[in-house]
Amino acid sequence: MPDSTAVAEAPAVTRPGAAPAARRTRKPGHLPVHLILLIGALLMVLPFVWELVTSLKTYHEAISVPPTLWPHEFAWSNYSKVLGQIPFGSMFLNSVLLTLGRTAGQLVTCSLAGYVFARLRFPGRGILFAAYLSVLMIPGQLLLIPQYDIMQGLHWLNSIQAVVVPGMFSAFGTFLLRQFFLSMPDEIEEAARLDGAGPVRVFWNVMLPLARPGLVALGLITMLWSWNDLLWPLIVNTDTDKMPLSAGLATLQGQYSTDFGVLMAGALMASAPMIIAFVFLQRHFIKGIALSAGKG
């Protein structure tokens, strides 16, 4: 008869590819972390849910005190009121042109500048890059008057190029892509140079395709910033047909009273494209941000 102690101490036979029992069980210490993350997620979603609920309230329900948590009747007419009070179609087109123009401009200029600062060697590179980054310490409000004078001198006021061109350059975007190019192995560039490729060909055919996650991350950041930009479009554009949605929604606020149901409906309609874009591109966005911080 076999010894029971030997049988008890014999190692358990596991199937190939099966995870150990200790790995399959969750550690009790993970529960507080998951709870904190769940609370944080709810706090982040709560404003969006409140926006959606308020967009379906009547005027009296939206301004009632204490606030109405759920509308007694759904005011779907708020969405049609948005289309009647502002030229939503032309403003939406202006926002699309503004966002695409700024995003394309930053991807071109920031990728070129980031590659130069990361991979090329020239005298004064560090000093020039430090001076370039110093722009981040200047409040954007200080640049409004000089930029307005430039737009006025070019006769660009009340035009789409007045809101697109100043946003096509970004010190932050240059810094982000520079960090991404720094994280790439030097052997890739050296192999391309041994094959006879020059700096332009190395950048276009080798480094830029590898920088796709960083480009997607910068593109999403620029899209969100451009789509939500309010101050600069209000300054350079006074014509309603030339305003983007961010500036057009501001006109829904009255001096003495505001129909918050209509305002929230317009805000929800305006934010839908960015939400959809982020849902489809969030994996590339997170990957790009993570890889950009890999090397300083």
Secondary structure as GFF3:
##gff-version 3
##sequence-region A 1 296
A	DSSP	alpha_helix	4	9	.	.	.	ID=ss1
A	DSSP	alpha_helix	21	24	.	.	.	ID=ss2
A	DSSP	alpha_helix	30	54	.	.	.	ID=ss3
A	DSSP	alpha_helix	59	62	.	.	.	ID=ss4
A	DSSP	alpha_helix	77	85	.	.	.	ID=ss5
A	DSSP	alpha_helix	88	119	.	.	.	ID=ss6
A	DSSP	alpha_helix	125	133	.	.	.	ID=ss7
A	DSSP	three_ten_helix	134	137	.	.	.	ID=ss8
A	DSSP	three_ten_helix	140	143	.	.	.	ID=ss9
A	DSSP	alpha_helix	144	153	.	.	.	ID=ss10
A	DSSP	alpha_helix	160	164	.	.	.	ID=ss11
A	DSSP	three_ten_helix	165	167	.	.	.	ID=ss12
A	DSSP	alpha_helix	171	182	.	.	.	ID=ss13
A	DSSP	alpha_helix	186	194	.	.	.	ID=ss14
A	DSSP	alpha_helix	199	201	.	.	.	ID=ss15
A	DSSP	pi_helix	202	207	.	.	.	ID=ss16
A	DSSP	alpha_helix	208	210	.	.	.	ID=ss17
A	DSSP	alpha_helix	212	228	.	.	.	ID=ss18
A	DSSP	alpha_helix	231	236	.	.	.	ID=ss19
A	DSSP	three_ten_helix	240	242	.	.	.	ID=ss20
A	DSSP	alpha_helix	245	250	.	.	.	ID=ss21
A	DSSP	alpha_helix	260	292	.	.	.	ID=ss22
###
